Amino acid sequence: MSFLRLLPLDVLRNVCSYLLVMPLCAADFEASGVQAILSLSRTCKSLQEPALDALWRTIPNVACLLYAMPRDLWIAEDVFDYMTVLGKPSTRLSLGRAPVAADFERLDFYRRRVRRILINFDCIHLPPFARNHSVTAAVLDAFAAHYPHGSLFPCLQVLHMTCASDGTTDLFRSSPVLFHPNLREVSYRSYTINLSREAELDYCNMLEALQRRSRSLKVLELESRPVRYDQLVQGSRILYGFQPLETFITDTISIDFRTLRHLATLGTLHTLRTQLPTTYDKSDLEYFRNPGEAIHFPVLHQLKLIHDRDVTVCATIIAAIRSPQLNDVDIYCRSTSVPLQHLTDLCKVIAHCPQSKTTLRRLSISIYSLGDDPQLSPISRQTFEPLLELHGLISLNVDVRHPMHIDNGLLLDMALAWRNIYRLLLGVESPHDDAVPSATLGGLLPFIFVCRDLTELGVAIRTDVLDIPPCLRGAPLGCGGVRHGLAALNVGRSKIEDPLLVAKFLSDVFQELCEVESRWPYDVDDWEDDADDVDVARILSERQFCDRWERVSELVKQFGKVRAQERTWAVEHGRGPPRAADLTGFFDLYHSLRRVE
């Protein structure tokens, strides 16, 4: 008797699952795991079942099942669509004849092993030709006729679906064949921009079928955008029938406030990412403004709110949250302009959430607008002051088109308040055209001593040589003392005159820095228009600043190599690292001046 029979079946399944995703040959990454499992399944009967369970546990789509059916049943054709992998044509399978009961006998041996159906791009452990498949709605209809009441995959727990970009939405009507009571996670992504009236009705009917058959669903992600708001509201109201939801994601479609109120009462919801409606009544927000003794979102961990007009709507929802475990907040507003007071109030609301001072880890505030408003007030200390109380922050991204007035003193306070932060972006992704930086190169020094985990920093700075601390001005290459792990620096639209001096300073103080980027625009199409002398001068100036920062990025990489050689040489000769420039005196003076202010 083989000793393998003495091992528990779960152990053998775990071994096979590990072999499937672990590459055995770097030259053939996708196929190595599959080949190992296929070889293992033919070794002995004790390994055959665990190997087949691992191989069929996750499949890219239902098309895999057709290959287990008679060859004369299905027809394959090459098409270029949204399922294309690595630029190769996708294989679309359809029925060539009506199936009979005998055609499903071999299929029964494999379908019970399926636990997850993912989209093609997520099944990276399979070779590309196995993922490059799709099926027509007629195939799902044939399965529904033979396996009624969701019995096609009795052990299916995770289901990810997509819809074609050519307007074909028959899968809305045919998808319910995959729903059953054991389903725990459903993700639906639609690449169709404009849906017909009939398709929208099929979409709502699909959600109704999901609610009836899979009421124990825990994760629901809907990434589609029906165009008619009445059908959209109808579809979102169906969602309140799901009771044990833990994760609810609808980034591209909005839900009505009735559904939001239902989600607020769930005692299991820990992840919510949704878009709020643009049209609503005052009574809808009044429910969240005056919750009374109601406990809204009691266990929420992650929150993302999207609104097309008003950021105060998001602030109202956040103020009603009573979860002591909220650690991730993401606010995204599509608005031409947001008053500065609204941004300040939003920061105050976030900072005053229960336990947020100790639990909030990640915060992102993004205000998307197409142009700059010269009347906008600059964001200064008053806006950031409430956020300085969030001592547990490890990631902060403030991406708005307001001018940023961030001086060295505010950067120092940020470093002292967020000692464990690893990602800090302050208005550099979409900078204002008329913004004038207030911080200097010296303002970056506090992050060296305090924020040792900082790996990505984005802030606009002045790069004048007179702003560089005297202790570093003229010091030889390699004088940087404290080793810091900052890898990426984004300077937005900071102007620069001397790339060599700036690169030398950055390399001295941030020894691991390998990427420096700016946001200076340069569009070749600008030259095609009849630009006047002012436009030509602006374009040339922007291009010059862009080229200089690219030069800084190149020099920083080269200086980093020299610094690595210095360390290697010092170790080989037993001399230790190069002597550091004394920055502590500058830091102490800088800190004392801030206290005087």
Salt bridges, closest charged atoms under 4 A:
ASP10 OD1 - ARG13 NH1 3.87
GLU49 OE1 - ARG113 NH1 2.87
ASP53 OD2 - ARG13 NE 3.30
ASP53 OD1 - ARG113 NH1 2.61
ASP72 OD1 - ARG97 NH2 3.32
ASP81 OD2 - ARG92 NH2 3.34
ASP103 OD2 - ARG97 NH1 3.05
ASP108 OD1 - ARG111 NE 2.80
ASP141 OD2 - ARG173 NH1 3.36
GLU185 OE2 - HIS160 NE2 3.00
GLU200 OE1 - ARG228 NH1 3.61
ASP230 OD2 - ARG197 NH1 3.46
GLU246 OE1 - HIS270 NE2 3.68
ASP251 OD2 - ARG273 NH2 2.52
ASP256 OD2 - ARG237 NE 2.88
ASP284 OD1 - ARG261 NH1 3.75
GLU286 OE1 - ARG289 NH1 3.99
ASP308 OD1 - ARG334 NH1 2.47
ASP372 OD1 - ARG401 NH2 2.67
GLU385 OE1 - ARG381 NH1 3.71
GLU389 OE1 - LYS357 NZ 3.27
ASP413 OD2 - ARG381 NH1 2.80
ASP413 OD2 - ARG594 NH2 3.18
GLU429 OE1 - ARG519 NH2 3.00
ASP433 OD1 - ARG493 NH1 1.86
GLU456 OE1 - ARG423 NE 3.24
ASP467 OD2 - ARG462 NE 3.55
GLU497 OE1 - ARG548 NH1 3.20
ASP508 OD2 - LYS504 NZ 3.32
ASP508 OD1 - ARG563 NH2 3.45
GLU512 OE2 - ARG483 NH2 2.12
GLU517 OE1 - ARG519 NH1 3.46
GLU542 OE2 - ARG538 NH1 3.43
ASP547 OD1 - ARG543 NE 3.23
GLU554 OE1 - ARG551 NH1 3.64
GLU597 OE1 - ARG594 NH1 3.53
